[in-house]
Amino acid sequence: MTNPRIAAPGERVTALLDGLTVATGANALGGAGMTLTRGQTFVVTDALIEASRDRNGALGWPALVHDEAAQLAFWGRRMLTPADDVVEDLGVPEYGTPDWEEARETARKAAWRIEDPQERALARAAVERRFGAAPLTSSTTWSDPAERERLEEVARAADERARGGALR
């Protein structure tokens, strides 16, 4: 198995999610950093690569940029990608977050304010394409009395077996 390549100086990298902090090595202890926001692109430098090293000298994020599986193993999700590989609209907040809900609702309300029915329909479709489907706001509970009775009978039989009783 070949090792994925490491992010090189001069390469542009894009953050896919908010919140990752990249050490910049701007002070003597290397404690300075920049917290990335979704869609933010930055240029890899020698200083950033060196600041990413742990106490044993192993590289941090630069070794993960080109390795999706390693990112999933380390962070549980993809956080970084080469800037040239970005295909999604990173101007839209992450699906399901409060920022996403607010942005989608703002766009939806703006679409509904359009008076012309055809333009309104196009605007609503654009909201759906850009933000995806709205989250469910309700749920339906269905109960079948016959199924409930059958499950209760199965549970009673299991209890009898557990107590050493005879089966019917």
C-alpha positions in Angstrom: 0.0 0.0 0.0 1.4 3.4 -0.9 1.3 6.3 1.4 -0.8 9.3 0.3 1.2 12.3 -0.5 1.7 15.0 2.1 0.5 18.6 1.5 3.4 20.6 0.0 4.4 24.2 0.4 2.5 26.4 -2.0 -0.5 24.0 -2.2 -3.9 25.4 -1.5 -6.1 23.6 1.0 -9.8 24.2 1.8 -11.6 23.5 5.1 -14.8 21.5 4.6 -16.1 22.2 8.1 -15.9 24.9 10.8 -13.7 24.7 13.8 -10.4 23.0 12.9 -7.5 24.9 14.4 -4.2 24.8 12.5 -1.0 25.7 14.4 0.9 28.5 12.8 4.0 28.4 14.9 3.9 32.2 15.1 5.4 32.3 18.6 8.2 30.6 20.5 5.9 27.9 21.9 4.1 27.2 18.7 0.8 27.9 20.5 -0.6 30.4 17.9 -3.0 29.1 15.4 -5.8 29.9 13.0 -9.3 28.5 13.4 -10.7 27.6 10.0 -14.2 28.2 8.8 -16.1 26.1 6.2 -14.9 27.1 2.8 -11.8 28.9 4.0 -8.8 28.3 1.7 -5.2 28.8 2.8 -1.8 28.2 1.3 0.4 25.6 2.9 3.8 27.0 4.0 6.9 25.4 5.4 6.1 27.2 8.8 2.6 25.6 8.8 4.0 22.1 8.1 6.6 22.4 10.8 4.1 23.8 13.3 1.9 20.8 12.7 4.5 18.3 14.0 3.8 16.6 17.3 6.4 16.2 20.1 7.7 13.1 18.3 8.1 14.9 15.0 5.2 13.3 13.2 3.2 15.4 10.9 -0.4 16.3 11.7 -2.9 17.7 9.2 -0.5 17.9 6.2 -0.3 14.1 6.2 -4.1 13.9 6.2 -5.1 16.3 3.4 -4.8 13.8 0.6 -6.0 10.8 2.6 -9.8 10.7 3.2 -9.7 7.4 5.1 -7.0 8.7 7.5 -9.2 11.8 8.1 -12.2 9.7 8.9 -10.1 7.6 11.3 -8.6 10.6 13.0 -11.4 13.2 13.1 -14.4 11.0 12.2 -15.1 13.1 9.1 -13.4 14.9 6.3 -12.1 18.3 7.5 -9.6 19.3 4.7 -9.3 18.8 1.0 -7.0 20.2 -1.7 -8.6 23.4 -3.0 -8.8 22.1 -6.6 -10.9 19.1 -5.4 -13.8 21.2 -4.0 -17.0 20.4 -5.8 -19.7 21.4 -3.3 -21.0 24.8 -2.5 -19.1 25.6 0.7 -20.9 28.9 1.0 -23.8 26.8 2.4 -23.3 25.9 6.1 -23.1 22.3 7.1 -26.4 20.5 6.7 -28.4 20.3 9.9 -26.5 22.9 11.9 -28.2 26.0 13.3 -26.4 28.2 10.7 -27.7 26.0 7.9 -31.3 26.1 9.3 -31.1 29.9 9.5 -29.7 30.3 6.0 -32.2 27.9 4.5 -35.1 29.6 6.2 -34.0 33.0 5.1 -33.7 31.9 1.5 -37.0 30.1 1.7 -38.8 33.1 3.0 -37.3 35.3 0.3 -38.5 32.8 -2.3 -42.0 32.9 -1.0 -42.1 36.7 -1.1 -41.8 36.7 -4.9 -45.2 37.6 -6.4 -44.8 36.0 -9.8 -45.8 32.3 -9.4 -43.3 31.1 -12.0 -40.4 33.1 -10.5 -41.4 32.0 -7.0 -41.4 28.3 -8.1 -38.0 28.7 -9.7 -36.7 30.4 -6.5 -38.1 27.7 -4.3 -36.5 25.0 -6.5 -33.2 26.9 -6.2 -33.4 26.8 -2.4 -34.0 23.1 -2.5 -31.0 22.5 -4.8 -28.7 24.7 -2.8 -29.7 23.7 0.7 -31.2 20.3 0.2 -34.5 19.1 1.6 -35.9 20.6 4.7 -35.6 18.5 7.9 -38.7 16.7 9.1 -40.7 18.8 11.5 -43.2 16.2 12.4 -43.5 12.4 12.9 -46.3 9.9 12.6 -46.9 7.2 15.2 -48.9 4.2 14.0 -50.0 1.4 16.2 -51.6 -1.8 15.1 -53.6 -3.4 18.0 -53.2 -6.9 16.5 -49.4 -6.5 16.2 -49.2 -5.2 19.7 -51.1 -8.2 21.0 -48.8 -10.6 19.1 -45.7 -8.9 20.5 -47.1 -9.1 24.0 -47.8 -12.8 23.6 -44.2 -13.4 22.4 -43.0 -11.5 25.4 -45.2 -13.6 27.8 -43.9 -16.8 26.2 -40.3 -15.7 26.6 -41.0 -14.9 30.3 -42.5 -18.4 30.8 -39.5 -20.0 29.2 -37.2 -18.0 31.4 -39.1 -19.1 34.5 -39.0 -22.7 33.3 -42.7 -22.9 32.5 -44.2 -25.0 29.8 -44.9 -23.6 26.4 -48.5 -23.7 25.1 
